[in-house]
Amino acid sequence: MARLVNAASRAFDILEIFLRERGPLSARDLAERLGIPRSTMHELLFTLRERHYLELTPAGYRLGLRAFELGSAYRSGLDLAEEGAVAARWLVDECQETAQVAILDGVEAVYIARVDGTNSLRLISEVGRRVLAHCTGTGKALLSGLSDEELTLRLGDGPLPGLTPNSITDVGQLRRELEQIRLTGFALDDCESNEAVRCVAAPVRDRDQQIVAGVSVSVPIMRWDDQEARLIELVVEAAAQMSRRLGTPELAVSAD
């Protein structure tokens, strides 16, 4: 039976401290935080320095070039559509409702992943299809990452076109809703792209904490009220999971 190698686990414990700490740390700080004997800590630090996973500065130890190279190799292997499909599949497994992932292009949300739920649902979110961002939950989650100046450049002063009578067409109203999304960490689509469907979406962030995608679940209105709170929780968690896979620090994800 396989077992954890104690020395390797301790070395990873040292490296993982720097996921939370941005500044250098002394050998004493590291030993005290991890409960590792000082002599063992010095041996581990020497090994990590020799392999260039850590470097020693006058202020203490910090991550070295090899750690950066590993992170870069991981990021280069990421595929946003593939990661979106993982998030969508997880959501469908959890709630059996249709899940989508979209990215922003100008004023449109472009769907890059979709997994159908156990119940058939007619949506406009086919992979590759574009839809007005302000009319969808995923689109509003994406727009919430833009500055006021960028929103003005993209949307102008309005009025905005709509897809249903419930679509937001007033730019001022949209801006107020986007501010609420920034505070709560999720967006709602109240029959704004389909008169028979409600949706909850959450933003996905990359390693620089920039919003790069939106993940959502869509539900017919007759099934919405009984599971709204749970769907919000699941979508926020799916977005957080995808964000972590894209490199967003865990503390930054949980702060949304």
Sequence and secondary structure as in RCSB ss.txt:
>XXXX:A:sequence
MARLVNAASRAFDILEIFLRERGPLSARDLAERLGIPRSTMHELLFTLRERHYLELTPAGYRLGLRAFELGSAYR
SGLDLAEEGAVAARWLVDECQETAQVAILDGVEAVYIARVDGTNSLRLISEVGRRVLAHCTGTGKALLSGLSDEE
LTLRLGDGPLPGLTPNSITDVGQLRRELEQIRLTGFALDDCESNEAVRCVAAPVRDRDQQIVAGVSVSVPIMRWD
DQEARLIELVVEAAAQMSRRLGTPELAVSAD
>XXXX:A:secstr
     HHHHHHHHHHHHTTT  S B HHHHHHHHT  HHHHHHHHHHHHHTTSEEEETTEEEE HHHHHHHHHHH
HT  HHHHHHHHHHHHHHHH SEEEEEEEETTEEEEEEEE  SS    S  TT EEEGGGSHHHHHHHTTS HHH
HHHHHTT     SSTTS   HHHHHHHHHHHHHHS EEEESSS TTEEEEEEEEE TT  EEEEEEEEEEHHHHT
TTHHHHHHHHHHHHHHHHHHTT  HHHHHT 
